[in-house]
Amino acid sequence: MLNKIPKILSPDLVKTLMEMGHGDTIVIADGNFPSETCGKRVIRADGHGVPELLDAILELFPLDVKYSEAPFGLMKVVSGDTIIPVIWDKYKDILDKHYSIRPNIENIERFEFYKCAKEAYAVIATGEKAVYANVLLTKGVV
């Protein structure tokens, strides 16, 4: 055990976050996301939701607010789908908790998001039940 590392973060996840460099990306995926298909490295966090993991990760993980146009990405709602992803409001609250100025958020088309996930350093597979709950984070510098 270490001080100040949120307990929700597994040793594998902390190691992965430490290995990542500036500009690397990581996906926090909902339970419906094809994590094993898209991820080079997959970290299982099945018993957890995306908001709790996002909040804990942002305790340690700097977003690339300086060099990335949008260091926070969301999977865009598919055209014609009537779902309103209310979980996005939770994400904005979490970003506001960690940043005095909210980082830019990009809405990424579904298949483009899958492509980004395939290029990401890792995918965190959660048990999140909300749809369109996937998040793409770009790492900045400390």
N, C-alpha and C positions, 0 to 999 in steps of 0.2 A: 504494500500500500504506500501511496505517496500523498502528501498534502496538496490541496487545491486542485486536484484532478477530479472532475465530476465522476462519481461512482458508476454512472450509466455507461461511461466509455470503457470498453474492454481493452485489455492490454494490446490485442492485435490492432484495434482501431487507433489507439494512441501511437503505436509504432508506425502505422501507416501515415498518420498525420505528420509525424516527425520526419518521415522519409521524403515527403513531398517537398518540392521546391517551388519557387516563385513562378506563377503562371500555370502550375499543374491544377487539374480539376478533379473534383470528387462528386459523386452523385449520392444523395440520400434518397433511396427509392421506396415507394409505397409497396404494399403487399402484392399488388397486381403487376408490378413492373417485371419485365423479363431480365432480371438481374444476372442470372447465370448465362444467358445468351449474350448479353451486352458487356458484361464486366470482365476485364482482364484479371482483376483481383476482386473477389467478392468477400465481404465481411458480413457475417450473419448477425443481425440484431432483431430477430423475429419477435421478441416479446415487447418491443418498444415502438413508439410512434415517432413520426418524423419531427414534430415540434419539440419534443423533449430532447431528442438527439441533436437537433439543430442548435438549441439553446446551449447545450453542454459543449458542443464542438466550437461554437463561437467564443466560449471562454478561453480557448487555446489557439484558435485558428484565425489568423488575420486574413480578411478578404482583400483582394487586390483593388482597393479603391483608388489607387494612384494611377495605375497603368492600364487597367481594364475598363472599357466603356460600361460594362455591366457585369460585375463580379458575382451576381446572384441571378440564376436562371430558373424559370419555371416552365413546365410543359404546358404549352398553349392548349386551350380547350379546342377540340376538333370542331370544325365548322359544321353547324347544324345540330350540335349536341346542346341540350338545354341545361346541362349541369352548371351550377354556379359553385366554384370551389371556395367555400367559405373558409377553408383552412388557410388560404392565402392571407386572410386578415391576421391570423395568429403569427404567420411568418413576418408580416410587417411589424407587429408588436415586438417580436423577438429582435428583429434588426434594429428597431428604435431603442431597445434596451441596451444593445451593445455599441451603437454608433450614434453620435450626436447629430450627424447628418446621414439620413438613410442612404445606403448605397443604391445605385441604379439597379433596377430589376428588368430583366429581359424575358419576354415570352417567346419560347422556342417551339416551333412546329413539332408535332409528335415524332415524325420520322427523323427530323433533324436532331431532336433530343436524343433519340436512340443512337444516332451516329456520334453525337458528343459523348454519350455514355461509353461507347466502344473505344473512344480515344482517351477517356478519363483514366486517371491513375488507379482509381478503385471505385467500386459501387458498394454502398452499404444497403443491404437488403433488410428492410424493417417489416414489422407486422402491421403497418399503418393501413387502416381500412378506408380512409377517405380517398376519393378519386382525384386525379390531377394533383397529387400531393408530392410529386417528385421535384427535387431541388438539385441544381447544379451549382457548385461553389468553386470559385477560382481563388487560389491561394495567393496572398500578397507577401510582403516582407514584414518582418518584425521591427 
